[in-house]
Every structure is written in C-alpha cells, then in structure tokens.
Amino acid sequence: MIGKMIVGFDASVESYQAFDFALDMACSCQPASDIFVLTVVQPPEGVYLVASDKLLDETTKQYEGLLKDLEEKAKAKKIRIRTEIAVGHPAETIVRFAEEMGCPLIIVGHKGRSKLQGMLLGSVSRSVASLARCTVIIVRKEGS
C-alpha cells in the first residue's frame, strides 16, 4: 500500500493523464490510497502587485472549477481526493508539500518539450524528480 500520493495538476493534457494514472493506482490499492491534487499558481514576474493579485485570484477561481471536476471523477470510482491550490514555484512547492504531508509518492505529467525548450524554460517534472526525496513517477504521453 502506498498510503498517500500527490499529483501535480496544471490543467494540461499531461496533468490530466497523471491524475488518471494516480486514480487507477489508488483503485488498485486496498485500502485505497489518499490522493492530494496540488495546483501551483506561479505569480508572473515583473507585474505590478495589484495586477498580480487580480491575476492570481482569477487563476485560482478557474482552477477551483477544474478541481471540482476531478473530485467528481474520483467520486465515481469511490476514491476521495483532496485538492489544494498554492502559490509559488511549481516544482519547489510540490516537493515541499509532499514533505509536509509525509507523502512517499509524487506523480506529475511530462510535457515532452525539446531539450532546448527544457533548458530555456525549465522542466517542472525534471525539477521535481531532482528535488524530491521520495519516489516520483513522471507520466509521459503515449509515443513520447
């Protein structure tokens, strides 16, 4: 039994695939594992504080609706999930949350960027894997 797992969710196709992977995994565990779905909103750099707060509020409201949909999907499979929206750097926040919650497993999606894009933009999945002191599963798109 795994116990607890965290899924990094950013509403991308890959994060939905990571959630589905975690849901299937939780269904196969007896008793079922706890799933924490964590969305991290990263404040834009160089934006005035007032504009940044408004943008964060709007983004949080959008994610709240998406997370409700995930809760319903899990409920249909008789799995209870907990959702959380945090503000910060995605990889660092996911890893810190896993440590604070005592989760032995983090599941994230992989966007499949090129090596150059990964170097320029960074890769949340790669950063999570290198920073975490627990097991990390990176769910890839089929064919990538």
Backbone as numpy.savetxt, mean C-alpha at the origin, in Angstrom:
# Nx Ny Nz CAx CAy CAz Cx Cy Cz
0.61 -19.57 9.75 -0.23 -18.39 9.75 0.65 -17.14 9.75
0.26 -16.17 8.97 1.02 -14.93 8.85 0.64 -13.95 9.94
-0.61 -13.87 10.29 -1.05 -12.93 11.32 -1.48 -11.61 10.73
-0.51 -10.74 10.47 -0.82 -9.40 9.94 -0.02 -9.17 8.67
-0.63 -8.45 7.77 0.09 -8.01 6.57 -0.37 -6.61 6.20
0.55 -5.88 5.59 0.25 -4.52 5.13 0.30 -4.51 3.62
-0.68 -3.87 3.02 -0.70 -3.68 1.57 -0.57 -2.19 1.30
0.45 -1.82 0.52 0.59 -0.44 0.08 -0.37 -0.21 -1.07
-1.23 0.80 -0.93 -2.27 1.04 -1.95 -2.23 2.49 -2.41
-2.07 2.66 -3.75 -2.06 4.01 -4.32 -3.06 4.18 -5.46
-4.00 3.24 -5.56 -5.06 3.24 -6.57 -4.55 2.91 -7.97
-3.31 2.50 -8.10 -2.81 2.06 -9.41 -3.29 0.63 -9.66
-3.25 0.23 -10.91 -3.60 -1.15 -11.27 -2.76 -2.13 -10.45
-1.50 -1.81 -10.30 -0.58 -2.69 -9.58 -0.93 -2.79 -8.10
-1.41 -1.71 -7.50 -1.77 -1.79 -6.09 -3.07 -2.58 -5.90
-3.97 -2.52 -6.88 -5.16 -3.37 -6.82 -4.75 -4.84 -6.93
-3.77 -5.14 -7.77 -3.28 -6.51 -7.89 -2.63 -6.96 -6.58
-1.89 -6.08 -5.94 -1.28 -6.41 -4.65 -2.37 -6.68 -3.61
-3.42 -5.88 -3.62 -4.53 -6.09 -2.68 -5.19 -7.44 -2.94
-5.46 -7.75 -4.20 -6.08 -9.04 -4.53 -5.20 -10.21 -4.08
-3.89 -10.06 -4.27 -2.94 -11.08 -3.84 -3.04 -11.28 -2.32
-3.07 -10.18 -1.58 -3.18 -10.25 -0.12 -4.50 -10.86 0.31
-5.56 -10.51 -0.37 -6.88 -11.05 -0.06 -6.90 -12.56 -0.26
-6.36 -13.02 -1.39 -6.29 -14.46 -1.64 -5.44 -15.16 -0.58
-4.35 -14.53 -0.21 -3.47 -15.09 0.81 -4.20 -15.19 2.15
-4.92 -14.13 2.52 -5.66 -14.12 3.78 -6.75 -15.20 3.78
-7.40 -15.40 2.64 -8.45 -16.41 2.55 -7.89 -17.82 2.74
-6.65 -18.03 2.34 -6.06 -19.36 2.44 -5.49 -19.65 3.82
-5.40 -18.64 4.68 -4.88 -18.83 6.04 -6.02 -19.13 7.00
-5.79 -20.03 7.92 -6.77 -20.32 8.96 -6.12 -20.19 10.31
-6.52 -19.32 11.17 -7.52 -18.29 10.92 -6.99 -17.25 9.94
-7.90 -16.52 9.36 -7.53 -15.53 8.34 -6.59 -14.47 8.91
-5.68 -14.02 8.09 -4.74 -12.97 8.48 -5.44 -11.62 8.49
-4.92 -10.72 9.30 -5.39 -9.33 9.31 -4.71 -8.59 8.17
-5.48 -7.82 7.44 -4.92 -7.02 6.36 -5.10 -5.55 6.70
-3.98 -4.84 6.67 -3.99 -3.38 6.81 -3.70 -2.82 5.44
-4.58 -1.99 4.92 -4.35 -1.34 3.64 -3.93 0.09 3.95
-2.71 0.41 3.54 -2.14 1.73 3.85 -1.96 2.53 2.57
-2.57 3.70 2.57 -2.39 4.65 1.48 -1.56 5.81 2.03
-0.53 6.16 1.29 0.33 7.26 1.73 0.21 8.39 0.72
-0.22 9.53 1.21 -0.33 10.71 0.38 0.94 11.53 0.58
1.65 11.74 -0.51 2.90 12.50 -0.43 2.63 13.95 -0.80
2.92 14.87 0.13 2.69 16.28 -0.20 3.61 16.72 -1.33
3.09 17.49 -2.25 3.94 17.97 -3.34 4.99 18.94 -2.83
6.16 18.88 -3.40 7.23 19.79 -3.00 7.03 21.14 -3.68
7.37 22.20 -2.99 7.35 23.53 -3.59 5.97 24.14 -3.72
4.97 23.57 -3.06 3.62 24.14 -3.13 3.38 24.91 -1.84
2.73 26.03 -1.97 2.43 26.83 -0.78 1.62 26.01 0.20
1.81 26.25 1.49 1.19 25.47 2.54 -0.33 25.39 2.40
-0.99 26.49 2.11 -2.45 26.50 1.98 -2.87 25.61 0.82
-2.23 25.76 -0.32 -2.56 24.94 -1.48 -2.26 23.48 -1.19
-1.19 23.20 -0.47 -0.81 21.84 -0.13 -1.86 21.20 0.77
-2.35 21.92 1.78 -3.37 21.38 2.67 -4.65 21.05 1.91
-5.05 21.93 1.01 -6.27 21.70 0.23 -6.09 20.48 -0.67
-4.94 20.36 -1.31 -4.66 19.23 -2.18 -4.67 17.92 -1.38
-4.07 17.94 -0.20 -4.06 16.75 0.66 -5.47 16.36 1.09
-6.29 17.34 1.44 -7.67 17.06 1.83 -8.46 16.44 0.69
-8.32 16.99 -0.52 -9.03 16.45 -1.68 -8.56 15.03 -2.00
-7.27 14.82 -1.94 -6.71 13.50 -2.23 -7.19 12.49 -1.20
-7.20 12.88 0.06 -7.65 11.99 1.13 -9.11 11.59 0.91
-9.96 12.54 0.54 -11.37 12.23 0.28 -11.52 11.24 -0.87
-10.73 11.40 -1.92 -10.79 10.47 -3.05 -10.40 9.05 -2.59
-9.33 8.96 -1.81 -8.88 7.65 -1.34 -9.89 7.00 -0.39
-10.57 7.80 0.41 -11.55 7.24 1.34 -12.61 6.43 0.59
-13.07 6.95 -0.53 -14.06 6.23 -1.34 -13.50 4.94 -1.91
-12.27 4.99 -2.41 -11.64 3.80 -2.97 -11.40 2.74 -1.90
-11.01 3.18 -0.71 -10.77 2.23 0.37 -12.06 1.57 0.83
-13.17 2.31 0.80 -14.47 1.71 1.12 -14.79 0.58 0.14
-14.46 0.79 -1.14 -14.68 -0.26 -2.14 -13.86 -1.51 -1.81
-12.62 -1.32 -1.37 -11.79 -2.46 -0.99 -12.38 -3.19 0.22
-12.92 -2.43 1.17 -13.55 -3.04 2.34 -14.73 -3.92 1.92
-15.52 -3.44 0.98 -16.66 -4.22 0.50 -16.20 -5.50 -0.22
-15.16 -5.38 -1.01 -14.62 -6.55 -1.71 -14.13 -7.59 -0.72
-13.45 -7.15 0.33 -12.96 -8.06 1.36 -14.12 -8.67 2.15
-15.11 -7.86 2.45 -16.26 -8.33 3.21 -16.98 -9.46 2.46
-17.04 -9.35 1.14 -17.67 -10.40 0.32 -16.94 -11.73 0.46
-15.66 -11.67 0.79 -14.86 -12.90 0.99 -14.72 -13.24 2.47
-15.51 -12.52 3.29 -15.50 -12.73 4.75 -14.15 -12.43 5.39
-13.48 -11.44 4.84 -12.20 -10.97 5.38 -12.40 -9.52 5.81
-11.98 -9.23 7.03 -12.08 -7.85 7.52 -10.73 -7.18 7.31
-10.77 -5.99 6.74 -9.54 -5.23 6.55 -9.63 -3.94 7.34
-8.48 -3.37 7.59 -8.41 -2.05 8.22 -7.69 -1.14 7.23
-8.18 0.06 7.12 -7.57 1.00 6.17 -7.03 2.20 6.92
-6.00 2.77 6.35 -5.34 3.93 6.96 -4.82 4.82 5.84
-4.97 6.11 6.02 -4.39 7.08 5.10 -3.37 7.89 5.90
-2.14 7.91 5.42 -1.07 8.64 6.10 -0.47 9.65 5.14
0.24 10.60 5.68 0.93 11.61 4.88 2.42 11.44 5.10
3.18 11.41 4.00 4.62 11.30 4.12 5.24 10.70 2.87
6.46 10.26 2.99 7.15 9.58 1.90 6.62 8.15 1.86
6.13 7.68 0.71 5.46 6.37 0.68 6.27 5.20 1.25
7.48 4.97 0.77 8.24 3.81 1.22 8.56 3.89 2.71
9.04 5.03 3.14 9.39 5.19 4.56 8.18 5.02 5.46
7.05 5.56 5.04 5.83 5.49 5.85 5.30 4.06 5.92
5.34 3.35 4.81 4.90 1.95 4.80 5.75 1.11 5.74
7.05 1.26 5.65 7.97 0.49 6.50 7.77 0.84 7.97
7.67 2.12 8.28 7.47 2.55 9.67 6.15 2.00 10.22
5.10 2.04 9.41 3.79 1.53 9.83 3.87 0.03 10.12
4.58 -0.71 9.26 4.74 -2.16 9.46 5.45 -2.43 10.78
6.48 -1.66 11.07 7.21 -1.84 12.33 6.33 -1.52 13.53
5.59 -0.41 13.44 4.73 0.00 14.56 3.61 -1.01 14.81
3.09 -1.61 13.75 1.99 -2.57 13.87 2.47 -4.00 14.13
3.77 -4.20 14.07 4.32 -5.55 14.27 3.94 -6.51 13.15
3.89 -6.00 11.93 3.52 -6.82 10.78 4.75 -7.52 10.20
4.68 -8.83 10.01 5.81 -9.56 9.45 5.84 -9.57 7.92
4.84 -8.93 7.28 4.75 -9.01 5.82 4.20 -7.71 5.24
4.88 -7.22 4.20 4.42 -6.06 3.43 4.22 -6.53 1.99
3.10 -6.13 1.40 2.82 -6.48 0.01 2.62 -5.17 -0.77
3.38 -5.02 -1.85 3.27 -3.83 -2.69 3.24 -4.25 -4.16
2.71 -3.39 -4.98 2.71 -3.64 -6.42 3.97 -3.07 -7.06
4.26 -3.56 -8.25 5.43 -3.10 -9.00 4.94 -2.48 -10.30
5.30 -1.23 -10.53 4.80 -0.51 -11.71 5.54 -0.85 -12.99
6.70 -1.49 -12.89 7.41 -1.92 -14.09 8.06 -0.79 -14.87
8.52 0.22 -14.17 9.22 1.31 -14.85 10.56 0.81 -15.38
11.08 1.51 -16.35 12.40 1.17 -16.87 13.45 1.49 -15.81
14.66 0.97 -16.00 15.73 1.24 -15.04 16.00 2.74 -14.93
15.98 3.44 -16.06 16.21 4.88 -16.05 15.12 5.60 -15.27
13.85 5.26 -15.53 12.76 5.88 -14.78 12.89 5.59 -13.29
13.26 4.36 -12.96 13.44 3.99 -11.56 14.53 4.81 -10.89
15.62 5.06 -11.63 16.71 5.84 -11.06 16.31 7.30 -10.89
15.60 7.84 -11.87 15.21 9.25 -11.82 14.06 9.50 -10.86
13.05 8.63 -10.90 11.85 8.84 -10.12 11.85 8.08 -8.80
12.72 7.08 -8.70 12.71 6.23 -7.52 11.67 5.14 -7.69
11.73 4.16 -6.88 10.79 3.06 -6.93 10.34 2.76 -5.51
9.06 2.92 -5.26 8.54 2.67 -3.92 8.75 1.20 -3.55
8.44 0.28 -4.46 8.59 -1.14 -4.14 10.04 -1.49 -3.82
10.97 -0.97 -4.60 12.39 -1.24 -4.35 12.83 -0.63 -3.01
12.38 0.57 -2.73 12.73 1.22 -1.46 12.15 0.48 -0.26
10.90 0.04 -0.39 10.28 -0.73 0.70 11.10 -2.00 0.94
11.44 -2.70 -0.14 12.20 -3.94 -0.01 13.55 -3.72 0.66
14.20 -2.59 0.36 15.52 -2.36 0.95 15.45 -1.82 2.37
14.38 -1.11 2.73 14.27 -0.51 4.06 13.64 -1.45 5.10
12.77 -2.33 4.64 12.01 -3.17 5.58 12.86 -4.23 6.25
12.52 -4.49 7.50 13.19 -5.57 8.24 12.30 -6.80 8.31
11.26 -6.81 7.51 10.36 -7.96 7.44 10.30 -8.43 5.98
9.53 -9.46 5.75 9.37 -9.99 4.39 8.56 -9.02 3.55
8.98 -8.82 2.31 8.27 -7.96 1.37 7.97 -8.78 0.13
6.71 -8.78 -0.27 6.30 -9.42 -1.52 5.98 -8.31 -2.50
6.62 -8.36 -3.66 6.37 -7.38 -4.72 5.57 -8.09 -5.80
4.34 -7.65 -5.99 3.43 -8.27 -6.95 3.65 -7.57 -8.30
4.03 -8.36 -9.28 4.27 -7.82 -10.61 3.10 -8.08 -11.54
2.94 -7.18 -12.51 1.96 -7.42 -13.56 2.35 -8.67 -14.33
1.36 -9.39 -14.84 1.68 -10.54 -15.67 2.49 -10.08 -16.87
3.56 -10.82 -17.16 4.37 -10.50 -18.31 5.47 -9.48 -18.06
5.57 -8.97 -16.80 6.65 -7.98 -16.55 7.75 -8.57 -15.72
